[in-house]
């Protein structure tokens, strides 16, 4: 689910972590953006999405260096 969610964010691989977090917050429903009841789940989602973004960055660097 997180891979599909990351793909729907539409952020480029050159985006900073802060830009990715902003994109995630904009995609979440308003009641989940600041609710303390889903805080742990929201933070888990953010960590997973940032891990996917880091993997996409590494793949981008690998490919642009000619290591296909």
C-alpha positions in Angstrom: 0.0 0.0 0.0 2.8 2.4 0.8 4.5 2.0 -2.6 1.2 2.9 -4.3 0.7 5.8 -2.0 4.2 7.1 -2.7 3.7 6.8 -6.4 0.5 8.8 -6.2 2.3 11.7 -4.4 3.9 12.7 -7.6 7.1 14.1 -6.0 10.3 14.0 -8.1 13.2 12.0 -6.8 15.1 15.3 -6.3 12.5 16.5 -3.8 13.7 17.0 -0.2 12.3 15.0 2.7 10.4 18.1 3.8 8.7 18.3 0.4 7.7 14.7 0.6 6.3 15.1 4.1 4.3 18.1 2.9 2.9 16.1 0.0 1.9 13.3 2.3 0.1 15.7 4.7 -1.8 17.2 1.7 -2.9 13.8 0.6 -4.2 12.8 4.1 -7.8 13.5 5.0 -8.0 16.6 7.2 -9.1 14.8 10.3 -6.0 12.5 10.2 -3.4 15.3 9.7 -3.3 16.3 13.4 -5.3 13.7 15.3 -3.5 12.3 18.2 -5.4 9.0 18.0 -3.7 8.1 14.7 -0.3 9.7 15.5 1.6 6.4 15.6 0.1 5.2 12.4 0.8 8.5 10.7 4.4 8.6 11.8 4.8 5.0 10.6 3.4 6.0 7.2 5.8 8.9 7.0 8.8 6.8 7.9 7.8 4.2 5.2 7.3 6.8 2.6 10.6 8.5 3.4 12.3 5.0 3.1 10.7 4.5 -0.3 11.8 8.0 -1.4 15.4 7.3 -0.3 15.3 4.0 -2.3 14.1 6.0 -5.3 16.9 8.5 -4.9 19.5 5.7 -4.7 18.0 4.1 -7.9 18.1 7.4 -9.7 21.7 8.0 -8.8 22.6 4.5 -9.8 20.9 4.8 -13.2 22.2 8.3 -14.0 25.8 7.2 -13.4 25.4 4.7 -16.2 25.1 1.6 -14.0 22.0 0.0 -15.6 
